[in-house]
Amino acid sequence: MPALVRFLSMEPLLGPVRFDAVPVLAADYGYDASPIDWVIVGGESGCRARPLHPDWARSIRDQCTRGGVPFFFKQWGEWEPHDADATIDSPSMDHVGACRLADGHEPPWRDGWAWGPDQHGIGRYSWRTGKRAAGRLLDGRTWDEVPS
């Protein structure tokens, strides 16, 4: 399709995405130029918002970097990720009623989400802080790349 800028707006991002099934990123698939000029990723906001797992955003960022496609991380949405470990009692992601921090204490929030557990029973968690407080830092920086 003729357009000055072709982009993917992946918000809210509600699961992992791999571009290897479709010809999106030129460098990975032998194209002279990418058919996609820009990728925007963001979390969901609103009272029924679901959390965005940090690894989903990281994976898309890394794929864009490899493919030479500008990456823009817009927001976490309502849920702020936390990098500390949590022990998860449930075999799948669940609300944090079944979550304990690695030191055995209850999480210090009322509305949280636990991711995991992995094979060691360790998971990650996010808590609802609101869009403004959750911010838009991904791995300690803002990602404001735009097509040139």
N, C-alpha and C positions, 0 to 999 in steps of 0.2 A: 504494500500500500504506500503510495507516495505521501510522505510527511517529512517535515523538517527534523523532528525529533520523535523517535519511537521509543516508548518507555513502558516499564511495568510498574504499576503502583500496587504493591503487595501489602495492603493494609485494610483490614487487620490481618496480620500474618498469624495463622492459627495452626500451623504445622510445618514440618521441614519441607524444603523444596530442593530438588536436584535438577540442574539444567542439562544433565547428560542425555535425557530422553528427548530433548527438543533442540534444534539448532539455534541456540540463543547467543552463546559466547564464542566469538570467532576463534580465539587462540586455541580453545580446547577441541575444536571440530574442523579445523582446516579451511576456514573461510578467510577471504581477503579482508573483509570488514564484518563487524557484528551487525546482525539485523536489529539488535536492540542497542539503543544509545544511552540508556540510563535505567537504573533500578532504584526504586524508592521502597523502603520497608518501614513499617510502623506497627505498634501495638493497638489494641482496641480500647476505646474509652466508653464511658457510660455506665449506668447502674448494673448492667448485666455483662460487663466486659469480662473476657477470658484472658488469662495471662499469656504473655509471649515468652517462650523459653529462650534464654540468651544464645544457646547453641544454634537455634534456627536462624537468628539474625547473623551470627558469626559465619555460619556456613555460606549464606548468600553473599555476605561481604567478601569472603575468601574466594568464592567462585567468580565474582565480579572483578576482583583484583587480578586473578589469573587471566581472565578474558579481556582485560583492558577496558572494562565498562565502568563508568562512574557510579558510585554507590552513595545513596543519601539515606541516613537513618533519621527518621522523622521524630519518633517518640516511643517510649515504652508503653504508653497508655496508662491505664489505671493501676497497673501492677508493677512494683519495683522489684527487680531480681536481687537476690542476696547470694554472695559467693560462699558463705560458710556452709559446712556440712550439716545435714539433719538426718536423723535416723527415722525412716519411714516404716510404719507398721503395715500399711496396705501394699499389695503387690502392684498397684498401678497408681498413677497420679490421682490425688484425692485432696479434698479440703483438709486443712491442717489440724483438724481435730485428732488426727492420727499421726502427729509429728512431734518429735522431740529434737532439740538441738543436740549437737555432738557431746556437749557437756552434761546432758541429761535433763536440762531445764526445758520448760515450756517456752515456745516462741513468744516474744513480747508484743504481739499484735492480736487483734480479735479476728480479723478476716485474712486468712493466709491460704496459700496453695503450695502443696508439696509435689516435687517432681522426683520420680524414682520408685523404688530403690534400684541401685545397680546390683551386681552380683555380690557385693559386700554389705548390702543393706544400707548404703549411704545414698542420700538424695540431695537435691537442692531445693530451695524454696523461694517464693516471692510473697510479698505482702501488698495489700491494697493501701496505697498512700495517696492516690489521686494523680491525675495526669501531670499537674504542675510539679509536684514533689518528686515524682518518679523520674522526670527529666528525659534527657535524650543522649546521655553518654553511653557509648558502647566500648567496653574495654578501656575506659578512662579518657576517651576523647569523643568529640563530635565528628560525624561523618557527613560533610556538606558538599560532597563532590557533585558537580553538574557537568553536562556535556559542554564541550568547547565549541 
